[in-house]
Amino acid sequence: MCIRDRNLYKIGRIAGLQQKDMETCLQNKDVATAMVARFQETTKADNISSTPTLVLNGKNIGNMSYTELAALIDEAMS
C-alpha cells in the first residue's frame, strides 16, 4: 500500500469510517484521485502548510493557549 493510501485510511479512521467502507471507496481509483485532488486544492486555498492548522472565518489561527483560542471563537460566534 502506498503512503497516499495509508494516509487516506488514517484520515478515514479518524473520521469514523469503517475499514470495509474505506476499502470499497479507495479501490475506485477515480474516487481516490478526486479525494486527493480536493485535499490538495483546499490545503492550497486555505494556505495550510502544517498540522494542526485551524482556520476561523477564513483566517489561519496560529499556536495559542486554549483561553486565547476560546476567546477568538466566542468573538467569531457573537
BELNORGI-V744413 format. One record per residue. N is the residue number from 0. PSI is psi in whole degrees, 0 to 359 (NA if undefined). D_FIRST is the distance of its C-alpha to the first C-alpha in Angstrom with 1 decimal. Layout:
# BELNORGI-V744413
<<N:PSI:D_FIRST> <N:PSI:D_FIRST>>
This chain:
# BELNORGI-V744413
<<0:133:0.0> <1:165:3.8> <2:319:6.7> <3:313:8.2> <4:320:6.3> <5:319:6.7> <6:320:10.1> <7:319:10.9> <8:319:10.4> <9:314:12.6> <10:317:15.1> <11:317:15.3> <12:318:16.1> <13:323:18.6> <14:356:20.1> <15:12:20.6> <16:149:18.4> <17:149:17.6> <18:313:14.2> <19:325:15.4> <20:320:16.6> <21:319:13.5> <22:316:11.6> <23:314:14.7> <24:312:14.7> <25:344:11.2> <26:342:11.5> <27:100:14.4> <28:329:13.3> <29:318:16.8> <30:314:16.6> <31:317:13.3> <32:319:14.9> <33:322:18.1> <34:316:16.7> <35:318:15.4> <36:318:18.8> <37:317:20.8> <38:314:19.3> <39:320:20.1> <40:313:23.5> <41:325:24.5> <42:324:23.6> <43:314:25.6> <44:324:28.4> <45:7:28.7> <46:46:28.5> <47:122:25.7> <48:355:24.7> <49:168:23.8> <50:146:23.2> <51:149:25.1> <52:128:27.1> <53:137:29.6> <54:122:31.3> <55:115:34.6> <56:42:36.5> <57:3:34.6> <58:131:35.3> <59:133:32.8> <60:127:34.0> <61:185:33.7> <62:129:33.5> <63:171:36.6> <64:162:38.0> <65:318:37.7> <66:316:41.3> <67:317:40.9> <68:317:37.9> <69:321:39.8> <70:319:42.8> <71:319:40.8> <72:316:39.3> <73:318:42.8> <74:317:44.3> <75:330:41.8> <76:348:42.5> <77:NA:46.3>>
